[in-house]
Amino acid sequence: MNEDEAPYEIPESELHPSLVVRMVLWTLGSLALVLGIIGVFLPGLPTTPFVLVAAACYARASEPFYRWLIANPTFGPLIIEWRRHHSIPYRIKVIAITLMSLTICASIWTLSAMPWLQFLLAVIGLSTSVWLWRIPSRDHDTAREQGDAPG
């Protein structure tokens, strides 16, 4: 984060004009947030995408919920990084891919009687990992450019 950027400056929300759409978005955002929170404790369920979806829904549905989520010390910095720069911190990426890989490997080992399901899990895990790895990480790119990280 640059020095001229406030660490918790809240990106603007853009409320949808329709009350019905805002109610649907609030419901979807709340469901996504619950799934994201469960994902903190259940390694097979990704936290980051659900929290980002919740923030996007709340930004269009409810100013108070959006500000509450952005101000959260756990999720707020991640959401702000995504809203400002469309990037995910390198550490979060590595943790997410590692936990997802361990969980999928354990699931593949458990499902040894169903090779088609093992293959499906491997494809889903690999494609999700590649997708997540390709999202930029400003903190890792900066360190590599300055010669601080091997690369």
N, C-alpha and C positions, 0 to 999 in steps of 0.2 A: 504494500500500500504506500502511495506517495505521501510525503510529509504534508502536502497541501490538502490532502483528503482527510476529513474528520473520520475517526475510526468507526463511529456508529451513525454517520449521517444517513438518514432514512431516504432511500429513493422514493420518488413520488408514486402514489397510487392513482389509478384512473378508474373511478367507480363507473360501472355500467349503468346507463340510464334506466333500464327496466328493473323493477323490483322483483319480478319473477325470476329473471336471469340472475340477479344478485343472490336470491335465496338458493337457487340451484348451485351457483358457484360456491356459496358459503358451505352448503352441505358437502359438496365434493371436496372442498378445501379441508373441512373438518375430518372427513373420512381419510383423506391423504395424510393429514397430520397424525391421526391415530395410528395408521399403518407405519408411518415414519418413526413414531415413538416406539412402537412394538419392534421395529427393525433395529433399534439401538440394542435391544436385549436378545433378539433372535437373529443370529448371523446370516441366515438364509434370506432374510428380507432386507432389501436395500433401504437405507434411511435417506440418503441424499436426494434421490429423485422424488420421493414422496414429499419431503419438506419443501423442495423447490416448486412442486405442483401446488402444494398448500399455499405457499407465498403468492404464486401467480393467481390463484383463485381468490384469495383474500384481498389482493391488490385491486381486483375488479369488483369485489363484493362488500367489503367491510373495512373501513378505515381503522376502527379500533382494534380489530383482530389482526390486521396487517401490521400495525405499529407494535402490537404486543409480540407478534412473532419475530419481527425484525429486531426488537429490543432484547430478545432472549439471548443470553450469553453463549449458549451452545449453538443454536441455529442461526442467529442473526448475522454473524460475520460471514458464514457460508452463503447465505441468501444475498447479502450485500455484494459479495465478490461476484456472484453469478449475475446479479442485476447490472452491476457497473461494467464488468469486463468479460462476461460469459466464460469464466474460468472457474476451476475447482482447485483448492490448495493441494499441492503434491502429496502431503502427508495423508490427507483424507482419501485421495485416490489409491494410494498404496494400501492403506488399512482396508478400504472397501474391497479391493481386488483380492487381497490376502484372505480376508474372512469369507468372502464369497467362494473362493477356490477351495478352502478347507471344507466348507459346508457341502459344496457340490461333490467333492471327492468322497466325503463320508457317505453322502446319499448314493453315489454310484456304487460304492462298496457294499452298502446295505441292500441295494436292489440288484444283486448279482443274478437273480433268476429272471430278470427282465432286460435283456440286452437292448431292445428297442428304446426302453425308457432311459437306460444308461447313456445311449447315444444321444437322445434328445437332451438330456441334462448337460452332457458335454458340449453340445452345440450351443445351447442357451448360455452356458457359463462362458465359453470362449467368445461368443459374439458380444455378450455384455461386457466382458473384460476389455476387448478390443475397442468397443465404443467408448467406454469410460476412459481408457488410456489415451485416446485421441483428443479428449477435451483438454484444452490448454491449461497449464498451471503457471501462472505468472511468477510465483515464488521460486519454482524450479528453473524456469527459463532464465531468470535474472541471475541466479547463482551460477548457472553453467556459463553464461556470457561473461561473467566476471572472473571465471576461472576458479571459483571456490568449490565447485563440485566436479567429480569425475564425469566424463561424459562423452 
